[in-house]
């Protein structure tokens, strides 16, 4: 199996796991305060984490996406713009502005960057190389 396909398979696994965590509902069977915390902020962590890895699928074709900070910046910018739109009454990815959401977006992006770095150490095939046309 080609290196890029192995990487894509891991990314698909990450996305499926995140989806299952949303369906099952992290914290659903815990105490009330834990449920409220998970219901309020789990998506704010998980969505930027997932979007970071979705951008990685195009790394071999789009050179500037190979840098972790570019992917992190794109995801954080888009999530923050969506949150700020809620402040101005535009319901994009939610209805209620919460400045803590932006902190959670940043935490999700930083966690994704950390996992990306760890994967580059563990998996020899993780580092992307540009395809020649």
Backbone as a printed PyTorch tensor [residue, N CA C, xyz], in Angstrom:
tensor([[[  0.8470,  -1.1800,   0.0000],
         [  0.0000,   0.0000,   0.0000],
         [  0.8900,   1.2400,   0.0000]],

        [[  0.5340,   2.2140,  -0.8390],
         [  1.3130,   3.4460,  -0.9170],
         [  1.2220,   4.2360,   0.3810]],

        [[  2.2820,   4.9880,   0.6420],
         [  2.3400,   5.7980,   1.8670],
         [  1.1640,   6.7530,   1.9790]],

        [[  0.8230,   7.4120,   0.8540],
         [ -0.2710,   8.3880,   0.9110],
         [ -1.5930,   7.7040,   1.2360]],

        [[ -1.7870,   6.4830,   0.7500],
         [ -3.0250,   5.7640,   1.0520],
         [ -3.0740,   5.3410,   2.5160]],

        [[ -1.9370,   4.9450,   3.0760],
         [ -1.8900,   4.6020,   4.5000],
         [ -2.2820,   5.8140,   5.3410]],

        [[ -1.7450,   6.9550,   4.9720],
         [ -2.0430,   8.1870,   5.6960],
         [ -3.5310,   8.5340,   5.5890]],

        [[ -4.0720,   8.4090,   4.3880],
         [ -5.4930,   8.6990,   4.1920],
         [ -6.3640,   7.7380,   4.9830]],

        [[ -5.9620,   6.4730,   5.0770],
         [ -6.7290,   5.5000,   5.8640],
         [ -6.7570,   5.8880,   7.3430]],

        [[ -5.6390,   6.3560,   7.8610],
         [ -5.5990,   6.7950,   9.2620],
         [ -6.4910,   8.0250,   9.4520]],

        [[ -6.4500,   8.9480,   8.5070],
         [ -7.2920,  10.1480,   8.5920],
         [ -8.7690,   9.7690,   8.5500]],

        [[ -9.1260,   8.8410,   7.6790],
         [-10.5150,   8.3680,   7.6250],
         [-10.9090,   7.7580,   8.9670]],

        [[-10.0100,   6.9820,   9.5520],
         [-10.2740,   6.3960,  10.8730],
         [-10.5010,   7.4620,  11.9340]],

        [[ -9.6880,   8.5140,  11.8990],
         [ -9.8520,   9.6240,  12.8460],
         [-11.2250,  10.2630,  12.6760]],

        [[-11.6110,  10.5090,  11.4270],
         [-12.9000,  11.1630,  11.1630],
         [-14.0680,  10.2740,  11.5950]],

        [[-13.9690,   8.9700,  11.3490],
         [-15.0240,   8.0420,  11.7780],
         [-15.1240,   8.0210,  13.3040]],

        [[-13.9770,   7.9780,  13.9680],
         [-13.9630,   7.9860,  15.4330],
         [-14.6120,   9.2550,  15.9830]],

        [[-14.2860,  10.4040,  15.4030],
         [-14.8970,  11.6630,  15.8540],
         [-16.4070,  11.6450,  15.6400]],

        [[-16.8310,  11.1170,  14.4970],
         [-18.2640,  11.0210,  14.2160],
         [-18.9740,  10.1210,  15.2190]],

        [[-18.3690,   8.9760,  15.5170],
         [-18.9570,   8.0680,  16.5000],
         [-19.0300,   8.7130,  17.8810]],

        [[-18.0100,   9.4710,  18.2330],
         [-18.0170,  10.1480,  19.5310],
         [-19.1640,  11.1540,  19.6070]],

        [[-19.4930,  11.7890,  18.4800],
         [-20.6250,  12.7110,  18.4650],
         [-21.9430,  11.9560,  18.5970]],

        [[-22.0530,  10.8420,  17.8940],
         [-23.2930,  10.0680,  17.9250],
         [-23.5240,   9.4790,  19.3100]],

        [[-22.4890,   8.8780,  19.8810],
         [-22.6050,   8.2690,  21.2040],
         [-22.7960,   9.3370,  22.2710]],

        [[-22.1300,  10.4620,  22.0910],
         [-22.2610,  11.5590,  23.0450],
         [-21.3390,  11.4040,  24.2320]],

        [[-20.1710,  11.9720,  24.1270],
         [-19.2150,  11.9180,  25.2190],
         [-19.8340,  12.5980,  26.4340]],

        [[-19.7960,  11.9540,  27.5560],
         [-20.3270,  12.5320,  28.7850],
         [-21.8160,  12.3380,  28.9810]],

        [[-22.4720,  11.6910,  28.0270],
         [-23.9210,  11.5160,  28.1130],
         [-24.3300,  10.7400,  29.3630]],

        [[-23.5250,   9.7840,  29.7530],
         [-23.8670,   8.9400,  30.9060],
         [-23.1270,   9.3470,  32.1730]],

        [[-22.6050,  10.5510,  32.2140],
         [-21.8750,  11.0060,  33.3980],
         [-22.7400,  11.9670,  34.2080]],

        [[-22.1430,  12.5460,  35.2410],
         [-22.9160,  13.4650,  36.0800],
         [-23.3050,  14.7170,  35.2870]],

        [[-24.2160,  15.4800,  35.8300],
         [-24.8090,  16.6020,  35.1090],
         [-23.7770,  17.6530,  34.6890]],

        [[-22.8680,  18.0100,  35.5780],
         [-21.8840,  19.0430,  35.2250],
         [-20.9460,  18.5630,  34.1170]],

        [[-20.5720,  17.2790,  34.1420],
         [-19.7120,  16.7380,  33.0920],
         [-20.4580,  16.6930,  31.7650]],

        [[-21.7480,  16.3480,  31.8160],
         [-22.5570,  16.3280,  30.5990],
         [-22.6450,  17.7190,  29.9800]],

        [[-22.8930,  18.7220,  30.7960],
         [-22.9990,  20.0990,  30.2920],
         [-21.6740,  20.5410,  29.6800]],

        [[-20.5780,  20.2330,  30.3570],
         [-19.2570,  20.5870,  29.8420],
         [-18.9770,  19.9020,  28.5070]],

        [[-19.2720,  18.6120,  28.4190],
         [-19.0070,  17.9010,  27.1740],
         [-19.9510,  18.3440,  26.0710]],

        [[-21.2110,  18.5810,  26.3950],
         [-22.1690,  19.0310,  25.3860],
         [-21.8190,  20.4310,  24.8760]],

        [[-21.2740,  21.2610,  25.7500],
         [-20.9510,  22.6310,  25.3700],
         [-19.6640,  22.7430,  24.5710]],

        [[-18.6590,  21.9380,  24.9100],
         [-17.3360,  22.1860,  24.3410],
         [-16.7010,  21.0310,  23.5760]],

        [[-17.3050,  19.8350,  23.5970],
         [-16.6960,  18.7280,  22.8650],
         [-16.5640,  19.0430,  21.3790]],

        [[-17.6340,  19.5460,  20.7690],
         [-17.5730,  19.8720,  19.3370],
         [-16.5680,  20.9720,  19.0490]],

        [[-16.4240,  21.8930,  19.9830],
         [-15.4660,  22.9850,  19.7830],
         [-14.0280,  22.4810,  19.7480]],

        [[-13.7680,  21.3540,  20.3730],
         [-12.4540,  20.7050,  20.2920],
         [-12.3730,  19.7710,  19.0930]],

        [[-13.4080,  18.9680,  18.9150],
         [-13.3750,  17.8980,  17.9180],
         [-13.4460,  18.4010,  16.4790]],

        [[-14.2590,  19.3970,  16.2050],
         [-14.3910,  19.8640,  14.8240],
         [-13.0930,  20.4600,  14.2760]],

        [[-12.4230,  21.3640,  14.9910],
         [-11.1350,  21.8410,  14.4640],
         [-10.1050,  20.7200,  14.3400]],

        [[-10.1180,  19.7930,  15.2840],
         [ -9.2210,  18.6370,  15.2190],
         [ -9.4620,  17.8680,  13.9190]],

        [[-10.7160,  17.5760,  13.6330],
         [-11.0650,  16.8350,  12.4170],
         [-10.7650,  17.6070,  11.1460]],

        [[-11.0750,  18.9080,  11.1400],
         [-10.8160,  19.7190,   9.9420],
         [ -9.3240,  19.8280,   9.6480]],

        [[ -8.5040,  19.8840,  10.6700],
         [ -7.0500,  19.9170,  10.4840],
         [ -6.6170,  18.6850,   9.6850]],

        [[ -7.1190,  17.5090,  10.0960],
         [ -6.7280,  16.2760,   9.4100],
         [ -7.3650,  16.1770,   8.0210]],

        [[ -8.5380,  16.7390,   7.8340],
         [ -9.1180,  16.7530,   6.4900],
         [ -8.2550,  17.5660,   5.5280]],

        [[ -7.6820,  18.6570,   6.0020],
         [ -6.7840,  19.4350,   5.1450],
         [ -5.5500,  18.6250,   4.7490]],

        [[ -5.1540,  17.6950,   5.5940],
         [ -3.9730,  16.8900,   5.3010],
         [ -4.1580,  16.0020,   4.0720]],

        [[ -5.3880,  15.6830,   3.7330],
         [ -5.6530,  14.8400,   2.5690],
         [ -5.1300,  15.4950,   1.2920]],

        [[ -5.1110,  16.8140,   1.2470],
         [ -4.6760,  17.5410,   0.0460],
         [ -3.2180,  17.9730,   0.0800]],

        [[ -2.4910,  17.6020,   1.1220],
         [ -1.0990,  18.0480,   1.2630],
         [ -0.2080,  17.6670,   0.0860]],

        [[ -0.4360,  16.4970,  -0.4850],
         [  0.4420,  16.0440,  -1.5560],
         [  0.1980,  16.7980,  -2.8690]],

        [[ -0.8910,  17.5580,  -2.9470],
         [ -1.1940,  18.3320,  -4.1550],
         [ -1.0880,  19.8370,  -3.9430]],

        [[ -1.2040,  20.2760,  -2.6990],
         [ -1.1860,  21.7070,  -2.3800],
         [ -0.0170,  21.9610,  -1.4300]],

        [[  1.0510,  22.4980,  -1.9630],
         [  2.3180,  22.6040,  -1.2220],
         [  2.1890,  23.3770,   0.0880]],

        [[  1.4690,  24.4890,   0.0910],
         [  1.4460,  25.3060,   1.3100],
         [  0.7270,  24.6130,   2.4670]],

        [[ -0.0580,  23.5810,   2.2000],
         [ -0.7360,  22.8510,   3.2720],
         [  0.1900,  21.8880,   4.0070]],

        [[  1.4150,  21.7220,   3.5530],
         [  2.3390,  20.8130,   4.2130],
         [  2.8310,  21.3730,   5.5460]],

        [[  2.7550,  22.6370,   5.7390],
         [  3.2000,  23.2420,   6.9900],
         [  2.0670,  23.1460,   8.0210]],

        [[  2.4060,  22.6680,   9.1990],
         [  1.3860,  22.4800,  10.2300],
         [  0.7260,  23.7900,  10.6140]],

        [[  1.5080,  24.8520,  10.6700],
         [  0.9680,  26.1330,  11.1300],
         [  0.0180,  26.7430,  10.1000]],

        [[  0.1770,  26.3770,   8.8250],
         [ -0.7590,  26.8610,   7.8010],
         [ -2.1130,  26.1770,   8.0000]],

        [[ -2.0880,  24.8480,   8.1550],
         [ -3.3440,  24.1240,   8.4030],
         [ -4.0030,  24.6320,   9.6890]],

        [[ -3.2120,  24.7800,  10.7350],
         [ -3.7410,  25.2550,  12.0160],
         [ -4.3450,  26.6520,  11.8640]],

        [[ -3.6550,  27.5110,  11.1580],
         [ -4.1460,  28.8760,  10.9510],
         [ -5.4430,  28.9270,  10.1620]],

        [[ -5.5250,  28.1320,   9.1070],
         [ -6.7480,  28.0980,   8.2940],
         [ -7.9310,  27.6370,   9.1350]],

        [[ -7.7440,  26.5390,   9.8520],
         [ -8.8410,  25.9810,  10.6560],
         [ -9.2510,  26.9560,  11.7590]],

        [[ -8.2780,  27.5200,  12.4630],
         [ -8.5970,  28.4520,  13.5460],
         [ -9.2760,  29.7130,  13.0110]],

        [[ -8.8080,  30.2140,  11.8980],
         [ -9.4210,  31.4000,  11.2930],
         [-10.8780,  31.1350,  10.9040]],

        [[-11.1260,  30.0160,  10.2400],
         [-12.4880,  29.7170,   9.7980],
         [-13.4300,  29.4950,  10.9900]],

        [[-12.9600,  28.7730,  12.0030],
         [-13.7980,  28.5270,  13.1790],
         [-14.0830,  29.8320,  13.9260]],

        [[-13.0640,  30.6730,  14.0440],
         [-13.2360,  31.9560,  14.7350],
         [-14.1810,  32.8720,  13.9590]],

        [[-14.0730,  32.8760,  12.6350],
         [-15.0070,  33.6720,  11.8240],
         [-16.4460,  33.1880,  12.0140]],

        [[-16.6360,  31.8750,  12.0840],
         [-17.9750,  31.3380,  12.3170],
         [-18.5010,  31.7770,  13.6860]],

        [[-17.6360,  31.7450,  14.6900],
         [-18.0450,  32.1640,  16.0390],
         [-18.3560,  33.6590,  16.0700]],

        [[-17.5230,  34.4530,  15.4370],
         [-17.7490,  35.9000,  15.4090],
         [-19.0320,  36.2470,  14.6550]],

        [[-19.3580,  35.4530,  13.6400],
         [-20.6070,  35.7040,  12.9090],
         [-21.8120,  35.5280,  13.8350]],

        [[-21.6970,  34.6140,  14.8020],
         [-22.7720,  34.4260,  15.7770],
         [-22.9420,  35.6730,  16.6400]],

        [[-21.8520,  36.3360,  16.9330],
         [-21.9100,  37.5860,  17.7070],
         [-22.7550,  38.6290,  16.9780]],

        [[-22.6680,  38.6100,  15.6370],
         [-23.4030,  39.5840,  14.8250],
         [-24.7550,  39.0530,  14.3490]],

        [[-25.2000,  37.9220,  14.9200],
         [-26.5310,  37.4130,  14.6250],
         [-26.6310,  36.4800,  13.4410]],

        [[-25.5220,  36.1040,  12.8380],
         [-25.5380,  35.1580,  11.7280],
         [-25.2940,  33.7600,  12.3020]],

        [[-26.2270,  32.8540,  12.0740],
         [-26.1330,  31.5210,  12.6650],
         [-25.3140,  30.5880,  11.7820]],

        [[-24.0020,  30.6580,  11.9300],
         [-23.0850,  29.7830,  11.1980],
         [-22.4430,  28.8560,  12.2160]],

        [[-22.7030,  27.5680,  12.1050],
         [-22.1930,  26.5380,  13.0190],
         [-22.6400,  26.7570,  14.4630]],

        [[-23.7460,  27.4060,  14.6430],
         [-24.2770,  27.6270,  15.9880],
         [-25.1130,  28.8750,  16.0440]],

        [[-25.6820,  29.1180,  17.2250],
         [-26.5600,  30.2810,  17.3870],
         [-26.0910,  31.2570,  18.4510]],

        [[-25.2520,  30.7990,  19.3630],
         [-24.9000,  31.6130,  20.5170],
         [-23.4060,  31.8930,  20.5380]],

        [[-23.0510,  33.1570,  20.5880],
         [-21.6420,  33.5350,  20.6960],
         [-21.1310,  33.2080,  22.0870]],

        [[-19.9640,  32.5670,  22.1360],
         [-19.3160,  32.2450,  23.4060],
         [-17.8110,  32.3900,  23.1800]],

        [[-17.1800,  33.3910,  23.7900],
         [-15.7440,  33.5900,  23.5540],
         [-14.8900,  32.3960,  23.9850]],

        [[-15.3920,  31.5880,  24.9150],
         [-14.6390,  30.3980,  25.3230],
         [-14.5490,  29.4000,  24.1690]],

        [[-15.5440,  29.4280,  23.2630],
         [-15.4920,  28.5470,  22.0960],
         [-14.2130,  28.7730,  21.2940]],

        [[-13.7950,  30.0190,  21.1830],
         [-12.5810,  30.3280,  20.4050],
         [-11.3600,  29.7080,  21.0820]],

        [[-11.3320,  29.7390,  22.3950],
         [-10.2340,  29.0940,  23.1290],
         [-10.2570,  27.5850,  22.8760]],

        [[-11.4430,  27.0070,  22.8600],
         [-11.5700,  25.5720,  22.6070],
         [-11.1630,  25.2290,  21.1730]],

        [[-11.4920,  26.0970,  20.2180],
         [-11.0470,  25.8800,  18.8310],
         [ -9.5230,  25.8360,  18.7870]],

        [[ -8.8960,  26.7820,  19.4520],
         [ -7.4290,  26.8300,  19.4760],
         [ -6.8640,  25.5640,  20.1210]],

        [[ -7.4860,  25.1070,  21.1940],
         [ -7.0220,  23.8850,  21.8560],
         [ -7.1700,  22.6780,  20.9210]],

        [[ -8.2690,  22.6020,  20.1850],
         [ -8.4760,  21.5080,  19.2360],
         [ -7.4480,  21.5090,  18.1260]],

        [[ -7.1290,  22.6990,  17.6120],
         [ -6.1300,  22.8300,  16.5470],
         [ -4.7410,  22.4730,  17.0770]],

        [[ -4.4170,  22.9490,  18.2640],
         [ -3.1050,  22.6270,  18.8400],
         [ -2.9830,  21.1330,  19.1360]],

        [[ -4.0580,  20.5180,  19.5920],
         [ -4.0380,  19.0820,  19.8380],
         [ -3.8440,  18.3200,  18.5280]],

        [[ -4.5220,  18.7500,  17.4680],
         [ -4.3450,  18.1120,  16.1540],
         [ -2.9060,  18.2630,  15.6740]],

        [[ -2.3220,  19.4280,  15.8810],
         [ -0.9230,  19.6570,  15.4800],
         [  0.0170,  18.7410,  16.2530]],

        [[ -0.2650,  18.5590,  17.5330],
         [  0.5450,  17.6710,  18.3620],
         [  0.4320,  16.2200,  17.8840]],

        [[ -0.7790,  15.7810,  17.5910],
         [ -0.9870,  14.4160,  17.0940],
         [ -0.2940,  14.2390,  15.7440]],

        [[ -0.3970,  15.2390,  14.8870],
         [  0.2920,  15.2140,  13.5910],
         [  1.7960,  15.0340,  13.7980]],

        [[  2.3740,  15.7780,  14.7030],
         [  3.8090,  15.6810,  14.9950],
         [  4.1680,  14.3030,  15.5450]],

        [[  3.3470,  13.8020,  16.4740],
         [  3.6000,  12.4680,  17.0320],
         [  3.5040,  11.3850,  15.9550]],

        [[  2.5230,  11.5050,  15.0640],
         [  2.3960,  10.5410,  13.9700],
         [  3.6140,  10.5780,  13.0510]],

        [[  4.1970,  11.7720,  12.8640],
         [  5.3880,  11.8670,  12.0070],
         [  6.5840,  11.1510,  12.6320]],

        [[  6.5760,  11.0050,  13.9480],
         [  7.6350,  10.2650,  14.6390],
         [  7.3590,   8.7610,  14.5870]],

        [[  6.1050,   8.3870,  14.8020],
         [  5.7340,   6.9800,  14.8870],
         [  5.6610,   6.3060,  13.5140]],

        [[  5.0850,   7.0000,  12.5300],
         [  4.8750,   6.4290,  11.1950],
         [  5.8570,   7.0450,  10.2030]],

        [[  6.6870,   6.2140,   9.6100],
         [  7.6760,   6.7130,   8.6440],
         [  7.0070,   7.2950,   7.3970]],

        [[  5.8240,   6.8200,   7.0710],
         [  5.1340,   7.2740,   5.8670],
         [  4.3490,   8.5760,   6.0690]],

        [[  4.3260,   9.0980,   7.2840],
         [  3.4420,  10.2290,   7.5870],
         [  3.8660,  11.5200,   6.8890]],

        [[  5.1580,  11.7590,   6.7460],
         [  5.6300,  12.9960,   6.1260],
         [  5.2520,  13.0020,   4.6520]],

        [[  4.5980,  14.0750,   4.2280],
         [  4.0830,  14.1860,   2.8710],
         [  5.1470,  14.7040,   1.9160]],

        [[  5.1350,  14.1310,   0.7330],
         [  6.0040,  14.6160,  -0.3300],
         [  5.1290,  15.0210,  -1.4950]],

        [[  5.5170,  16.0840,  -2.1700],
         [  4.7590,  16.5880,  -3.3020],
         [  4.8140,  15.5940,  -4.4690]],

        [[  3.6930,  15.4300,  -5.1590],
         [  3.6580,  14.6040,  -6.3580],
         [  4.0950,  15.4280,  -7.5420]],

        [[  4.8400,  14.8050,  -8.4160],
         [  5.2550,  15.4620,  -9.6570],
         [  4.1600,  15.2430, -10.6910]],

        [[  3.8130,  16.2840, -11.4350],
         [  2.7930,  16.1570, -12.4950],
         [  3.4070,  15.8330, -13.8070]]])
